[in-house]
């Protein structure tokens, strides 16, 4: 039960990463490599500030802001200096590695003995449920785990709603249109470069937020915590998109979140039955493959003829 | 729209499915009503053998009565390491904990616990106490009814008179007996009073030498010997007890026998030890504890004197004695254990049986690494030495995170769920994850450079609850000493490391400072992956470095061959803190042996498996240094390894290991002199 609660919580936290990647990769068709760096920058800035005595919430928001800056840098390198989009992201990510080391002062910062959002959650849990374990469907569960899950879930829902509302404003519409067809937007007199920079800033702010929350949840920030995050984030988003089968904004956003959670649950199942530790990644990959293929097989079995492709956005 | 909804529905369905799978796999952990496990704390004043025996007897009896630790009972074991202030804080911790009962062994533990328990009034059972009525805990011999209702136990008055009678039986001419006793201990005083009585009865002069602290014991013994005693007797005294082997040795050098009230001292060279069988004493307390847990009121248990006697005799020391002491055959026959010249003891008569319940230990680490493998090897061996043999009464679950940091917390969490007895994180990131995620299971870490830096505590004794383990910092001072001796004229040493590894950064910083003091500069190049190592090494050579030193950096070690190739071509020595690198081309390797760090962690794990709480087990720094030298490479570089290194940083335990494979790579034959000196020769 605790494994389930923990995996759901991490799934929610990393679904912010999924949403960020959805914005860059899906909306802007921009394979943004900054993610590996910006998830750490969020964690690093938040951790450093909290260690310096800043309250957790402002520190987390500052981490988010740092991520936005990183995204803007990538955007500027790409649009103003006309550097290839992949390379622009790689440049920022590489630079961030050193910057993150400087921010933290060393390669990892333990957060066990200071006030973090996790500690705040513990205080809330204490008030809501008391300090004793509570009985959930027959399992003894630590109230802190439930509170963290509820808070993480609530935060993600809030962010998703804000994003939904934002992408329906004029600016948001323009952003989505830029990704679809930037020549058209330019022809209409829109500044696509500015829109791209803003979009990347937004994307990386979400990724940094995810990093800041993850660091507080697991109790430390580490300069290596970003390695591979982009790849797994992409995998989560693609799972989600394959399931959602729709480009309508609401479904796409929900798909990104669902994909992230599903992915973490699959990892948890693979861990639970972790046979030989060396096989873990293989098992994870097989699970993900099965999840992607299963809906298609099911559709075929139920006799629907309509074909759809897995994992490829219509306009990518 | 509909399709989208279907998709979301499918996604939610899959999430639900995963949840159900995870929950079903966890079904057996479902508990209906709240758990009925009761917590029992066992508190020992020190790790003295006889207290350990008592505790073991108690635990074994509880288990036999169907109250199994880890199943029906949560057992927490505390030891104050013979430190009175520590004992006070342990007692306070127990009184404030959720313990349903406390069991103490030894008089000091009884006293401090009784004081701390005054308000909480939880059932308190005691044993291995010489005279509970003299302990000042509210018990009175004259008025047994007037006593704290929550306190019960047994007294075990040492068979003092019997020991003197035995001594007299062996040597009727015995006239003068000496004793060292600690005036601050009530039980010691009680024994001495009895001894005075029996000596008067038998016409023996008792030469007393009172002491207050353990530091006075040696002088007191010397004074006794100078006053011509014919034998020394040691009663039940916690302070003197710990110094007994030393007293016995001094007495034997003077040709004087020692007789003791703890049988176990016969193994240390006492002529005879007559005392209580403390395993049985513990078992008797265990019986009472089980009664109370089953509902009997402690006040209804009379405080009795229980002395299951046990005699150990040591005939091996007879030739060393000045006077003639012959032990009559009937007496020998009545001894439970005789240590003779052919049977020199060593084996304790009673071995604890832990086979009843199979223990489960979870080990997890960052990623595959030969260093970890050897750490695990040492860990398993250490546990086997402690009686926990894999496949028999212990099971290991081993996981690693494939070098993916985001999976570490999930592994820690899964372990915490898995009903393990101990979780052992190896490597720093795993320790940090365990600190965050593990709540229910004791944690014993190892192969961590700096546990304090990782946030496990403020210092080695004052640390987070539920966590203990071994820190192993590499022998950096020795590394610097080797470099300065190998290359006295050098000005620049180069190093390559990955700044994202906290341990490497710290080691590099320290070595840079130490080298600066010796007038050398450390040129540093950082890398993020092993692919950059070759270029980095070339850059160091270009900068004019006269040697390359590599700490135990995981990235640099992974691509050591690349660095070696550059150093070999540039004809400069390569010094490593990872011992395995001697086989990868390092000229000199000096490092800690991971096997020993694993083995040391096993000792702590065994204590935790026996029920001791990690809260009061201090962290230990275990760094068994080893130096390995590739003589062939030194010859090629025309360098000599000084046998005597600088006085400020002596290299102890210098060991020579030889790798003929490396020598062959240079087309060199190893001279027999080198091979003969080698402690171990790697097979080619």
Interface residues (C-beta under 8 A of the other chain):
Chain A: X1 X2 X3 X4 X6 X7 X8 X10 X97 X101 X106 X107 X108 X110 X111 X112 X113 X133 X135 X137 X138 X139 X140 X142 X214 X217 X218 X219 X220 X222 X223 X224 X225 X227 X228 X229 X232 X240 X243 X244 X245 X246 X248 X250 X251 X254 X255 X258 X259 X261 X262 X265 X266 X267 X268 X269 X271 X272 X273 X274 X277 X278 X280 X281 X291 X294 X295
Chain B: X1 X3 X4 X5 X6 X7 X8 X10 X11 X12 X14 X15 X18 X19 X21 X22 X23 X25 X26 X29 X30 X31 X32 X34 X35 X368 X398 X399 X400 X402 X404 X405 X406 X407 X409 X410 X411 X413 X414 X416 X417 X428 X429 X432 X433 X435 X436 X437 X439 X454 X455 X464 X499 X500 X501 X502 X505 X506 X528
